[in-house]
Amino acid sequence: MQETEFSNGEPETSPPVAEIQPPTEDPSINEAVKKLVKQWGYDHSPELIEEMVGTVLKMAQDRMSVADLKMYNRSLKELRYAARLFAQYRPVRKVSVFGSARTAPDAPEARAAEQYARRMSEEGYMIITGGGDGIMGAAQRGAGAEKSFGLNIRLPFEQGANVTIDGDPKLINFNYFFTRKLNFLKESHAIALFPGGFGTMDEGFEVLTLLQTGKAKMIPIVLVDEPNGHYWETWDAFMRGHLLKLGLISEDDFHLFRLTRDVEEAVAETVGFYKVYQSSRYVGQQMVIRLARPLTDATVEELNERFGDLLRSGRFVQGKALRQERNEPEMAHLPRLIFTPHRRNFGRMRLLIDTINASEAPVGS
């Protein structure tokens, strides 16, 4: 079973039957719920739907306040709506762009965001922004409405939709920050951060925390400044001079992101992450990395020598798709790197991926 919080829209194995709980403690109610789900015509992991219905019934039994019920109901509706929309674009990789809504359209960092989004769209990516003005509006202009999503938040000030995405069906209006943030991370294959305020810091630290703790799949994070800017340089100095110095983070955590003042370098960093590495998932205690091409025997040996500290047991080995991955037939042909990791030190895991991407192709491939 996949334990990471976010899956980039990729299908996951249904949890083992032992992990699914009966909807309620009442067998007659359980049978009624099962009959209802079957009558509705749902046959994909029906046990999960039955358990979800049971959770709602238990919420009624708990006599929750009307305010709580309204919040849960609205949250679920927002998540469902967004999931239906993103499902139409599942095969396309997406990059979320964060930055200040207050940045002037002609500011150097706004021009950089517009150029980055345009280049990423040329590379086949779609762009996700908060749907507002400033950096978000610049990125939306660069990508164009057709290749954009806007995840807008309802605020009493400064967060109307920008002119590029306003009125587009791919503009989603959220009432809650947490449902909006969940979709940013769940649907993104990369993150680009431009200079911004509390919101940008919040999104940046959120994704870094999830990567650092292994609660999200590894994705590239680029922190992009204007050509002569010092915004992220200053941020990095604070991180090293205070958090690292105090032992609150580790040196390996700095592998989770890249700083740059060059848009083309940011594009290369984002796209290059998927040069050989394609995706990953857990199958039981094993981690399976899907690869665009096989690794040479020498590369596999190098990984065992350099990254043995990541292994809880065994070695890095190449193989084919595991039986538990049969629900992802579109990836069945890809070669695999399979290993049993310690689930910690994910900065080192990022270095492992970089080493895979930098490896030489086998002769004749």
C-alpha positions as CSV (number, residue, x, y, z in Angstrom):
1,M,0.0,0.0,0.0
2,Q,1.2,3.5,-0.8
3,E,1.9,5.3,2.4
4,T,2.8,8.7,1.0
5,E,0.3,11.5,1.3
6,F,0.2,12.6,-2.3
7,S,0.5,10.5,-5.4
8,N,0.7,13.0,-8.3
9,G,-2.6,11.7,-9.7
10,E,-1.1,8.2,-10.2
11,P,-3.4,5.2,-9.3
12,E,-2.5,3.3,-6.1
13,T,-3.1,-0.3,-5.1
14,S,-6.3,-0.8,-3.1
15,P,-5.5,-1.4,0.6
16,P,-5.4,-5.0,1.7
17,V,-8.7,-6.3,2.9
18,A,-7.4,-6.5,6.5
19,E,-7.0,-2.7,6.5
20,I,-10.5,-1.9,5.5
21,Q,-12.9,-1.6,8.4
22,P,-16.6,-2.5,8.3
23,P,-18.7,0.7,7.8
24,T,-20.3,0.4,11.3
25,E,-20.6,-2.0,14.2
26,D,-24.1,-3.0,13.1
27,P,-24.2,-5.9,10.6
28,S,-27.6,-4.9,9.4
29,I,-26.5,-1.4,8.6
30,N,-23.4,-2.7,7.0
31,E,-25.4,-4.9,4.7
32,A,-27.7,-1.9,3.8
33,V,-24.6,0.2,3.0
34,K,-23.2,-2.5,0.9
35,K,-26.4,-2.9,-1.0
36,L,-26.6,0.9,-1.5
37,V,-23.1,1.1,-3.0
38,K,-23.8,-1.9,-5.3
39,Q,-27.1,-0.3,-6.3
40,W,-25.3,2.9,-7.2
41,G,-23.2,0.9,-9.6
42,Y,-19.8,1.4,-8.1
43,D,-17.5,-1.6,-8.5
44,H,-14.0,0.0,-8.1
45,S,-12.8,-0.7,-4.5
46,P,-16.4,-0.6,-3.2
47,E,-15.2,-1.5,0.3
48,L,-13.5,2.0,0.5
49,I,-16.8,3.7,-0.4
50,E,-18.7,1.6,2.1
51,E,-16.2,2.6,4.8
52,M,-16.5,6.3,3.8
53,V,-20.3,6.0,4.1
54,G,-19.8,4.5,7.5
55,T,-17.6,7.4,8.6
56,V,-20.4,9.8,7.7
57,L,-22.9,7.8,9.6
58,K,-20.6,7.8,12.6
59,M,-20.3,11.6,12.3
60,A,-24.1,11.8,12.7
61,Q,-23.9,9.4,15.6
62,D,-21.3,11.6,17.2
63,R,-23.8,14.5,17.1
64,M,-21.2,16.9,15.7
65,S,-22.1,20.6,15.5
66,V,-23.7,22.0,12.5
67,A,-20.6,24.2,11.9
68,D,-18.4,21.1,11.8
69,L,-20.7,19.2,9.5
70,K,-20.9,22.1,7.1
71,M,-17.1,22.3,7.0
72,Y,-16.6,18.6,6.3
73,N,-19.4,18.6,3.7
74,R,-18.0,21.6,1.9
75,S,-14.5,20.2,2.0
76,L,-15.5,16.9,0.5
77,K,-17.4,18.7,-2.3
78,E,-14.3,20.8,-3.1
79,L,-12.0,17.8,-3.1
80,R,-14.4,15.8,-5.3
81,Y,-14.9,18.7,-7.8
82,A,-11.1,19.3,-8.1
83,A,-10.4,15.5,-8.5
84,R,-12.9,15.2,-11.3
85,L,-11.3,18.2,-13.1
86,F,-7.7,17.1,-12.8
87,A,-8.6,13.5,-13.8
88,Q,-9.1,14.7,-17.3
89,Y,-5.5,15.8,-17.5
90,R,-3.9,12.9,-15.6
91,P,-1.3,11.9,-18.3
92,V,0.2,15.5,-18.4
93,R,2.9,16.5,-15.9
94,K,2.2,19.7,-14.0
95,V,4.3,22.3,-12.2
96,S,2.9,24.5,-9.5
97,V,4.2,28.1,-9.5
98,F,4.1,30.1,-6.2
99,G,4.9,33.8,-5.7
100,S,3.5,37.1,-4.5
101,A,0.2,38.4,-5.7
102,R,1.5,41.9,-5.2
103,T,4.4,41.8,-7.7
104,A,4.0,44.3,-10.5
105,P,3.6,42.8,-14.0
106,D,6.8,44.4,-15.3
107,A,8.9,43.5,-12.3
108,P,12.0,41.4,-13.1
109,E,10.7,38.4,-11.0
110,A,7.4,38.5,-12.8
111,R,9.1,38.5,-16.2
112,A,11.1,35.5,-15.0
113,A,7.9,33.7,-13.9
114,E,6.3,34.4,-17.2
115,Q,9.3,33.1,-19.1
116,Y,9.6,30.0,-16.9
117,A,5.9,29.1,-17.4
118,R,6.2,29.6,-21.1
119,R,9.2,27.4,-21.4
120,M,7.7,24.7,-19.2
121,S,4.5,24.6,-21.4
122,E,6.8,24.2,-24.4
123,E,8.3,21.2,-22.6
124,G,4.8,19.7,-22.4
125,Y,4.0,20.7,-18.8
126,M,0.8,22.3,-17.6
127,I,1.0,25.2,-15.0
128,I,-0.9,25.4,-11.7
129,T,-1.0,28.7,-9.9
130,G,-3.2,30.2,-7.2
131,G,-5.1,32.0,-10.0
132,G,-4.4,35.5,-8.7
133,D,-2.3,38.4,-10.0
134,G,1.4,39.2,-9.6
135,I,3.7,36.1,-10.0
136,M,0.6,33.9,-10.5
137,G,-0.8,36.1,-13.2
138,A,2.6,36.3,-14.9
139,A,3.0,32.5,-14.9
140,Q,-0.6,32.2,-16.3
141,R,0.3,34.6,-19.1
142,G,3.4,32.6,-20.0
143,A,1.6,29.3,-20.2
144,G,-1.7,30.5,-21.6
145,A,-5.2,29.5,-20.4
146,E,-5.2,26.2,-22.3
147,K,-2.2,24.9,-20.4
148,S,-3.1,26.4,-17.0
149,F,-5.0,25.6,-13.9
150,G,-6.0,28.3,-11.3
151,L,-6.7,27.2,-7.8
152,N,-8.2,30.4,-6.4
153,I,-8.9,31.0,-2.7
154,R,-11.9,33.1,-1.7
155,L,-10.4,36.1,0.2
156,P,-11.9,39.5,1.1
157,F,-9.0,41.2,-0.7
158,E,-6.3,40.8,-3.4
159,Q,-7.3,37.4,-4.7
160,G,-9.6,37.8,-7.7
161,A,-8.8,35.6,-10.6
162,N,-6.3,37.0,-13.1
163,V,-7.5,37.8,-16.6
164,T,-5.8,34.8,-18.2
165,I,-7.6,32.2,-16.2
166,D,-10.8,34.1,-15.2
167,G,-13.8,32.3,-16.7
168,D,-11.8,29.2,-17.7
169,P,-13.3,25.8,-16.6
170,K,-9.9,25.0,-15.1
171,L,-10.3,27.7,-12.5
172,I,-11.3,26.2,-9.2
173,N,-12.5,28.4,-6.4
174,F,-11.7,27.0,-2.9
175,N,-13.2,28.1,0.4
176,Y,-10.5,26.5,2.5
177,F,-6.7,26.8,2.3
178,F,-6.2,23.2,3.3
179,T,-8.2,21.7,0.5
180,R,-6.5,24.1,-1.9
181,K,-3.0,23.1,-0.6
182,L,-3.9,19.4,-0.8
183,N,-4.6,19.8,-4.5
184,F,-1.5,21.8,-5.2
185,L,0.7,19.0,-3.8
186,K,-1.4,16.1,-4.9
187,E,-1.4,17.1,-8.6
188,S,2.1,18.6,-8.9
189,H,5.1,16.9,-10.5
190,A,7.3,19.9,-9.7
191,I,7.3,23.1,-7.7
192,A,8.7,26.5,-8.7
193,L,8.9,29.2,-6.0
194,F,9.4,32.9,-6.9
195,P,9.8,35.7,-4.4
196,G,6.7,36.1,-2.2
197,G,5.2,36.7,1.2
198,F,3.6,34.6,3.9
199,G,1.7,32.5,1.4
200,T,4.8,31.6,-0.7
201,M,6.7,30.8,2.5
202,D,3.8,28.7,3.7
203,E,3.6,26.7,0.5
204,G,7.4,26.3,0.3
205,F,7.8,25.0,3.8
206,E,4.8,22.8,3.4
207,V,6.2,20.9,0.5
208,L,9.7,20.8,2.0
209,T,8.3,19.3,5.2
210,L,6.4,16.7,3.3
211,L,9.5,15.7,1.3
212,Q,11.8,15.8,4.3
213,T,9.4,13.4,6.2
214,G,8.7,11.1,3.2
215,K,5.0,12.0,3.3
216,A,5.0,13.1,-0.4
217,K,6.6,11.6,-3.5
218,M,9.9,13.2,-4.4
219,I,9.5,16.0,-6.9
220,P,11.9,18.8,-8.0
221,I,11.7,22.1,-6.2
222,V,13.3,25.2,-7.8
223,L,13.6,28.5,-6.1
224,V,13.9,31.1,-8.8
225,D,15.1,34.7,-8.4
226,E,15.3,37.6,-10.7
227,P,18.7,37.8,-12.6
228,N,20.4,40.0,-9.9
229,G,18.1,39.1,-7.0
230,H,19.1,38.1,-3.5
231,Y,15.7,36.9,-2.2
232,W,16.4,33.2,-2.1
233,E,20.1,33.7,-1.4
234,T,19.1,35.5,1.8
235,W,16.6,32.8,2.7
236,D,19.2,30.1,2.1
237,A,21.7,32.0,4.3
238,F,19.1,32.1,7.1
239,M,18.4,28.4,6.8
240,R,22.1,27.6,7.0
241,G,23.0,30.2,9.6
242,H,20.2,29.4,12.0
243,L,18.3,26.2,11.4
244,L,21.2,24.2,10.2
245,K,23.6,25.7,12.8
246,L,21.1,24.9,15.6
247,G,20.8,21.3,14.4
248,L,17.1,21.8,13.5
249,I,17.7,20.5,10.0
250,S,20.4,18.5,8.3
251,E,22.9,19.3,5.6
252,D,21.2,16.6,3.4
253,D,17.9,18.6,3.5
254,F,19.5,21.1,1.2
255,H,19.5,18.6,-1.6
256,L,15.7,18.8,-1.7
257,F,15.7,22.1,-3.5
258,R,17.8,24.2,-6.0
259,L,18.4,27.9,-6.1
260,T,18.9,29.7,-9.3
261,R,18.7,33.2,-11.0
262,D,18.5,31.6,-14.4
263,V,15.2,30.6,-16.0
264,E,16.8,28.1,-18.4
265,E,18.6,26.5,-15.5
266,A,15.3,26.2,-13.6
267,V,13.7,24.6,-16.6
268,A,16.6,22.1,-17.0
269,E,16.4,21.3,-13.3
270,T,12.6,20.6,-13.5
271,V,12.6,18.6,-16.7
272,G,15.9,16.8,-15.9
273,F,14.4,15.3,-12.8
274,Y,12.4,13.0,-15.1
275,K,15.2,12.2,-17.5
276,V,15.6,8.6,-16.3
277,Y,13.6,8.6,-13.1
278,Q,9.8,8.4,-13.9
279,S,8.0,7.7,-10.7
280,S,8.0,5.6,-7.5
281,R,5.8,3.9,-5.1
282,Y,6.0,1.6,-2.1
283,V,4.9,-2.0,-2.4
284,G,4.8,-3.3,1.1
285,Q,8.2,-2.5,2.6
286,Q,9.9,-2.2,-0.8
287,M,10.3,0.9,-2.8
288,V,10.0,0.6,-6.6
289,I,11.5,3.3,-8.8
290,R,10.2,3.2,-12.4
291,L,12.9,4.1,-15.0
292,A,12.7,5.4,-18.6
293,R,15.6,3.0,-19.5
294,P,17.6,0.3,-17.8
295,L,20.7,1.1,-15.7
296,T,24.0,-0.4,-16.4
297,D,25.4,-3.0,-14.0
298,A,28.1,-0.5,-13.1
299,T,25.5,2.1,-12.2
300,V,23.6,-0.4,-10.0
301,E,26.9,-1.3,-8.3
302,E,27.7,2.4,-7.8
303,L,24.3,2.9,-6.1
304,N,24.9,0.0,-3.7
305,E,28.3,1.5,-2.8
306,R,27.3,5.1,-2.4
307,F,23.8,4.8,-1.0
308,G,24.0,1.6,1.1
309,D,23.0,3.7,4.1
310,L,19.5,4.1,2.6
311,L,19.0,0.3,2.7
312,R,17.2,-1.3,5.6
313,S,18.1,-4.7,4.2
314,G,19.3,-6.3,0.9
315,R,20.6,-4.4,-2.1
316,F,19.5,-2.2,-5.0
317,V,18.4,-4.6,-7.8
318,Q,16.9,-4.1,-11.2
319,G,13.8,-5.9,-12.1
320,K,10.4,-5.8,-13.8
321,A,7.0,-4.6,-12.6
322,L,5.9,-6.4,-9.4
323,R,2.6,-8.3,-9.3
324,Q,1.2,-5.6,-7.0
325,E,1.6,-3.0,-9.7
326,R,-0.8,-4.6,-12.1
327,N,-3.3,-1.8,-11.6
328,E,-0.9,0.5,-13.5
329,P,-0.6,-1.3,-16.9
330,E,0.6,1.8,-18.7
331,M,3.8,1.6,-16.7
332,A,4.3,-2.2,-16.8
333,H,6.9,-2.0,-19.6
334,L,9.3,0.3,-17.6
335,P,12.3,-1.2,-15.9
336,R,12.5,-1.0,-12.1
337,L,15.0,-0.3,-9.4
338,I,13.8,-2.2,-6.4
339,F,15.1,-1.9,-2.8
340,T,14.0,-1.9,0.9
341,P,14.8,1.5,2.4
342,H,14.9,3.1,5.8
343,R,12.2,5.7,5.5
344,R,14.3,8.6,6.6
345,N,17.0,11.0,5.2
346,F,15.0,11.8,2.1
347,G,17.6,14.4,1.1
348,R,19.9,11.4,0.4
349,M,17.0,9.9,-1.6
350,R,17.0,12.9,-3.8
351,L,20.7,12.5,-4.4
352,L,20.0,8.9,-5.4
353,I,17.6,10.1,-8.0
354,D,20.1,12.7,-9.3
355,T,22.7,9.9,-9.6
356,I,20.3,7.8,-11.6
357,N,19.5,10.7,-13.9
358,A,23.2,11.4,-14.5
359,S,24.0,7.8,-15.3
360,E,25.2,6.6,-18.7
361,A,22.8,4.6,-20.8
362,P,23.6,1.0,-21.6
363,V,25.4,0.4,-24.9
364,G,22.9,0.0,-27.7
365,S,19.9,1.4,-25.7
